[in-house]
Amino acid sequence: MPDLSPIARNLETIRARIAEAAHAAGRDPAGITLIAVSKTHPQPAVLAAMAAGVRVFGENRVQEAAEKFPIAGARLRIIGGLQTNKAEQAVRLADAIDSLDRPRLADAIARAAEAAGRLPELLVQVNIGDEPQKSGVSTAEADSFIRAMRARFGEALKGLMCIPPAAKDPAPHFRRLAAMADAHGLPVRSMGMSGDYAAAIAAGATHLRIGSAIFGQRGENASLHNI
Ligand SMILES: *Cc1c(COP(=O)(O)O)cnc(C)c1O
């Protein structure tokens, strides 16, 4: 058996855990998309993950994403808070924007889509713990915002994304996001990161955003050691 790169080994472990959590929840693992969050890691790390079968990547900064993507055969999702003045570049570069959370950003995306002749898939980010420091639409405004985005973008609005409060049991937050998506008839629930993806699968996640468990810790010089 050939030696696996650390990234390939990490992916083996994660895929096994995803399958286990899916089976425990009576779900088909094929219905769960792994988004490899490659932020802060250089393009060779992305290519190593592709060599190990990953096809979907997440980046939270458009500028940084543009240094690594597009890559033939890879799908890019912008998963981080998006500034209005970055919407145009995001629309041109990304297959999905998972952090739609305010009307002005919707305006900028709509304008950019018109100009570029392409509209990425969209997820509404919900600030599921209503934390002041986090982006995302508040839980109180979520229903009306989701309806407005559905009216505006139609089928391009695929679902919801959340980042639950750190250091608390994420399960109730995951269940709440899944219930919101159900109530709006939206198929995609992007929830679950390196530390909590099994709980997210149990609550109905369709997309997992996993960074450090694949690529190693983020931090100065850390990334090069993890290719
Ligand atoms: C960085 C990031 C992740 C991945 O976090 P890990 O804990 O490294 O898996 C997921 N989602 C978003 C929005 C992120 O910014």
The ligand as a MOL file (V3000), in Angstrom:
LIG
                    3D

  0  0  0     0  0            999 V3000
M  V30 BEGIN CTAB
M  V30 COUNTS 15 15 0 0 0
M  V30 BEGIN ATOM
M  V30 1 C -12.5810 28.0380 9.4130 0
M  V30 2 C -14.0110 27.7030 9.2230 0
M  V30 3 C -14.4600 26.3750 9.3030 0
M  V30 4 C -13.5510 25.1910 9.6040 0
M  V30 5 O -13.1720 25.1700 10.9430 0
M  V30 6 P -12.3420 23.9310 11.5410 0
M  V30 7 O -12.6290 23.9960 12.9900 0
M  V30 8 O -10.9220 24.1640 11.2000 0
M  V30 9 O -12.8730 22.6950 10.9190 0
M  V30 10 C -15.7990 26.1360 9.0780 0
M  V30 11 N -16.6620 27.1310 8.7920 0
M  V30 12 C -16.2670 28.4140 8.6980 0
M  V30 13 C -17.2600 29.4560 8.3840 0
M  V30 14 C -14.9340 28.7420 8.9100 0
M  V30 15 O -14.5430 30.0310 8.8230 0
M  V30 END ATOM
M  V30 BEGIN BOND
M  V30 1 1 1 2
M  V30 2 1 2 3
M  V30 3 2 2 14
M  V30 4 1 3 4
M  V30 5 2 3 10
M  V30 6 1 4 5
M  V30 7 1 5 6
M  V30 8 2 6 7
M  V30 9 1 6 8
M  V30 10 1 6 9
M  V30 11 1 10 11
M  V30 12 2 11 12
M  V30 13 1 12 13
M  V30 14 1 12 14
M  V30 15 1 14 15
M  V30 END BOND
M  V30 END CTAB
M  END
